[in-house]
Amino acid sequence: MKEHRPVLVDKVIEFLNVRPGCIYIDATCGAGHHSRSILEFAGGNCTVVCIDKDPRAVARAKKYLADFSDRTIFINDGFENIKKILQDLKIEKASGILFDLGFSFEQISDPDAGFGFRQSGPLDMRFDTKSSITARDVINRFSKESIKNILRGFGEIRDAERIARNICSERKIKPFETTRELADFIARRRKHNRGIHPATQVFQAIRIYVNRELENLEAGLEGAVKILAPGARIVVISYHSLEDRIVKNFMRTNSRIKMITKKVIVPDEMERMVNPSARSAKMRAGEVLA
Ligand SMILES: C[S@@+](CC[C@H](N)C(=O)[O-])C[C@H]1O[C@@H](n2cnc3c(N)ncnc32)[C@H](O)[C@@H]1O
């Protein structure tokens, strides 16, 4: 299997201001690629707390970072609980936190996780495999109105009403079970747009809803301010305009944060070419005021 390519690595290191002897939080460690870059760059005695909501991601990161076992702490939890996570670890203040939002290549390529539709899998889409609502529940049990609101609110889909109506009449004949069934159904009813599969936005909207991604991002950013030392950095890479709006507003309005990226940072042409998942990435960074 190919593996996840971390996005904007040099910029992450630069804006986190990675130095030896500090504690950094990788709030979305995935398979651990950004964590590894931080550990390698800082050298010596820097510690990285590697957090991920998906237990499968934490297992991958533990393996990938095995040679740094004395400098890593792995936590399977959501970054919205960052304050409690650090309290439990008895860490008072950290020097920087990275949020690399969305999902990883490993997650979308794992059919059992039900995020992608290139290979068929159960309609799941949960990062936290113990949380109660799956994509299957949304598609087969939610009202037409709720499905429409999810598609419109989180996917910014203009024909949300029509897609929701189509889904609700189809599921009376046979409930949707797999990611492929849903993707093929949508592809038959929506126009293809600039090479993007017609189901992409629909899947994105459902994933954002199932994992409460926008609420968690707001809580995670608020929590981060509480656990960072003066002068510490918050770096956020987002892949969706709604996420970037939250990050931008937070950095502009939080009285304890100074935004240090004057303009949003995006991957250069070369990175976008070699790593298609970097195409929509936007990075912003802030510094905690004294
Ligand atoms: C783009 S991937 C991160 C990839 C990682 N930076 C790397 O270099 O391998 C995003 C990760 O965020 C995790 N995630 C999503 N929401 C989360 C949350 N609320 N708390 C913690 N992790 C979360 C996902 O499970 C996924 O592994």
The ligand as an SDF file (V2000), in Angstrom:
LIG
                    3D

 27 29  0  0  0  0  0  0  0  0999 V2000
   -4.5120   14.4340    7.5140 C   0  0  0  0  0  0  0  0  0  0  0  0
   -4.4820   13.1930    8.7460 S   0  0  0  0  0  0  0  0  0  0  0  0
   -3.0060   13.5430    9.6130 C   0  0  0  0  0  0  0  0  0  0  0  0
   -1.7760   13.0050    8.9720 C   0  0  0  0  0  0  0  0  0  0  0  0
   -0.5320   13.2310    9.7910 C   0  0  0  0  0  0  0  0  0  0  0  0
   -0.2300   14.6360    9.9400 N   0  0  0  0  0  0  0  0  0  0  0  0
    0.6890   12.5090    9.2460 C   0  0  0  0  0  0  0  0  0  0  0  0
    1.6770   13.1960    8.9760 O   0  0  0  0  0  0  0  0  0  0  0  0
    0.6620   11.2850    9.0990 O   0  0  0  0  0  0  0  0  0  0  0  0
   -5.6930   13.7160    9.8940 C   0  0  0  0  0  0  0  0  0  0  0  0
   -5.8330   12.8320   11.1170 C   0  0  0  0  0  0  0  0  0  0  0  0
   -6.6650   13.5420   12.0550 O   0  0  0  0  0  0  0  0  0  0  0  0
   -7.3710   12.5900   12.7990 C   0  0  0  0  0  0  0  0  0  0  0  0
   -8.4970   13.2990   13.4730 N   0  0  0  0  0  0  0  0  0  0  0  0
   -9.6170   13.7900   12.9210 C   0  0  0  0  0  0  0  0  0  0  0  0
  -10.3700   14.4040   13.8580 N   0  0  0  0  0  0  0  0  0  0  0  0
   -9.6970   14.3100   15.0300 C   0  0  0  0  0  0  0  0  0  0  0  0
   -9.9470   14.7600   16.3610 C   0  0  0  0  0  0  0  0  0  0  0  0
  -11.0460   15.4320   16.6770 N   0  0  0  0  0  0  0  0  0  0  0  0
   -9.0150   14.4940   17.2960 N   0  0  0  0  0  0  0  0  0  0  0  0
   -7.8810   13.8060   16.9980 C   0  0  0  0  0  0  0  0  0  0  0  0
   -7.6070   13.3300   15.7580 N   0  0  0  0  0  0  0  0  0  0  0  0
   -8.4960   13.5960   14.7840 C   0  0  0  0  0  0  0  0  0  0  0  0
   -7.7870   11.5620   11.7690 C   0  0  0  0  0  0  0  0  0  0  0  0
   -8.0840   10.3270   12.3740 O   0  0  0  0  0  0  0  0  0  0  0  0
   -6.5160   11.5020   10.8900 C   0  0  0  0  0  0  0  0  0  0  0  0
   -5.6750   10.4460   11.2870 O   0  0  0  0  0  0  0  0  0  0  0  0
  1  2  1  0
  2  3  1  0
  2 10  1  0
  3  4  1  0
  4  5  1  0
  5  6  1  0
  5  7  1  0
  7  8  2  0
  7  9  1  0
 10 11  1  0
 11 12  1  0
 11 26  1  0
 12 13  1  0
 13 14  1  0
 13 24  1  0
 14 15  1  0
 14 23  1  0
 15 16  2  0
 16 17  1  0
 17 18  1  0
 17 23  2  0
 18 19  1  0
 18 20  2  0
 20 21  1  0
 21 22  2  0
 22 23  1  0
 24 25  1  0
 24 26  1  0
 26 27  1  0
M  CHG  2   2   1   9  -1
M  END
$$$$
